[in-house]
Amino acid sequence: TFVTYIKLAVYGGFFVAFPYIATEVYLFVAPGLFKHEKHVLAPYLIAAPLLFFIGAAMAYYFVMPKAWAFFIGFEIPHGEGALPLTIQAKVSEYLGLVMHIILAFGLAFQLPILLTLLIRVGLLTTATLASKRRYAVVILLTIAAFITPPDILSQVLLFIPLYALYEMSIIVGRVIERGRVVEEKIPT
């Protein structure tokens, strides 16, 4: 029980303190940035914690009830002609599963941050993202398979928003690329 409380405190503390930690990291880095770099970084400071919390909330309020119902569905009641199978979950195991899924969804929802940053610095283009959708589907399904419990339901429930975020990243990336083109056309 003690270890369970400690784990819950660590996870909860990180979850609640994440915006503050991100702000402190930014305040440490900010003096070394130019004004235009600070302007570019500001939307990401708002989007990163927001996307993390959206992913965590989706995992807790939507995915976990469905995944738990899926796992409970394997229970075989006494008297149905087969050997009874009863689920006896420990609090520590349940908490570990919940925290794992919440953290996985929160981090997976950082995909648009990563992709738009790569587009902004010129290491990736939206044309590349759009033309490689097939590969993205395979990669996103693989990521979903590795970071969720071994059931197809939670994997699909992670893949669907990940793919939607991938498509959203392409749209936002096109806006970024158009802004870059407009800046290049303005005479100095």
Secondary structure, DSSP 8 states (H G I E B T S, - for coil): -HHHHHHHHHHHHHHHHHHHHHHHHHHHHGGGS-HHHHHHHHHHHHHHHHHHHHHHHHIIIIIHHHHHHHHHTT-B-TTSSS--B-----HHHHHHHHHHHHHHHHHHTTHHHHHHHHHHTTS--HHHHHHTHHHHHHHHHHHHHHHS-S-HHHHHHHHHHHHHHHHHHHHHHHHHHHHHHHHHHS--
